[in-house]
Amino acid sequence: HGRWKHQPDAGGKIPHGRQHFTLVSIAGTLARRGVCPEAIEACLQVVNARQCERPGPPENIKQIARSSSLWMARREGLG
């Protein structure tokens, strides 16, 4: 417990090559806790900019956040 498969390294950086899966994991965690898509996107944009070794394009991050709301709708049988 307490360790996720996809997370930043000990220094808080997300290595290139793991950033997509780490950001998707963070988005899923937030969505499961009921965080709205706008807040998920805001969080992911900051993590992307400050913690990713090579930040991805903001539009890619926006897409992950949009997708997270669809995952929860499907999980709850709403989509």
C-alpha positions as CSV (number, residue, x, y, z in Angstrom):
1,H,0.0,0.0,0.0
2,G,1.1,3.6,-0.6
3,R,3.0,2.9,-3.8
4,W,1.4,3.3,-7.2
5,K,2.7,1.7,-10.3
6,H,3.0,5.1,-12.1
7,Q,4.3,7.9,-10.0
8,P,7.1,10.5,-9.9
9,D,10.6,9.4,-8.9
10,A,12.0,10.1,-5.4
11,G,12.9,13.7,-6.5
12,G,9.3,14.4,-7.7
13,K,10.2,14.3,-11.4
14,I,8.3,12.3,-13.9
15,P,10.8,10.7,-16.4
16,H,10.2,11.0,-20.1
17,G,8.6,7.8,-21.3
18,R,6.5,7.4,-18.1
19,Q,4.8,10.7,-18.1
20,H,1.7,9.7,-20.1
21,F,0.9,6.7,-17.9
22,T,1.7,8.7,-14.7
23,L,-0.6,11.6,-15.7
24,V,-3.4,9.1,-16.7
25,S,-3.0,7.5,-13.3
26,I,-3.2,10.8,-11.5
27,A,-6.3,11.8,-13.5
28,G,-8.0,8.4,-12.7
29,T,-7.3,8.8,-9.0
30,L,-8.8,12.3,-9.0
31,A,-11.8,11.3,-11.1
32,R,-12.5,8.4,-8.8
33,R,-12.6,10.8,-5.9
34,G,-15.2,13.0,-7.7
35,V,-12.9,15.8,-8.8
36,C,-14.5,17.8,-11.7
37,P,-12.8,17.6,-15.1
38,E,-11.7,21.3,-15.0
39,A,-9.9,20.8,-11.7
40,I,-8.3,17.6,-13.0
41,E,-7.1,19.5,-16.0
42,A,-5.7,22.3,-13.9
43,C,-3.8,19.8,-11.7
44,L,-2.4,17.9,-14.7
45,Q,-1.3,21.0,-16.4
46,V,0.7,22.1,-13.4
47,V,2.2,18.6,-12.9
48,N,3.1,18.5,-16.6
49,A,4.8,21.9,-16.5
50,R,6.6,21.5,-13.2
51,Q,7.3,17.8,-12.8
52,C,7.6,16.2,-16.2
53,E,11.1,15.8,-17.4
54,R,9.9,16.8,-20.9
55,P,6.5,18.4,-20.6
56,G,3.9,17.4,-23.1
57,P,1.8,19.8,-25.2
58,P,-1.1,21.4,-23.1
59,E,-3.6,19.9,-25.6
60,N,-2.5,16.4,-24.8
61,I,-3.0,17.1,-21.1
62,K,-6.4,18.5,-21.8
63,Q,-7.4,15.3,-23.6
64,I,-6.3,13.2,-20.6
65,A,-8.5,15.3,-18.4
66,R,-11.5,15.1,-20.8
67,S,-11.1,11.3,-21.0
68,S,-11.0,10.9,-17.2
69,S,-14.6,12.1,-17.0
70,L,-15.6,9.6,-19.6
71,W,-13.9,6.7,-17.7
72,M,-16.0,7.5,-14.6
73,A,-19.2,7.8,-16.6
74,R,-18.6,4.4,-18.1
75,R,-17.6,2.9,-14.8
76,E,-20.8,4.2,-13.2
77,G,-22.9,3.0,-16.2
78,L,-23.7,6.5,-17.3
79,G,-21.9,6.6,-20.6
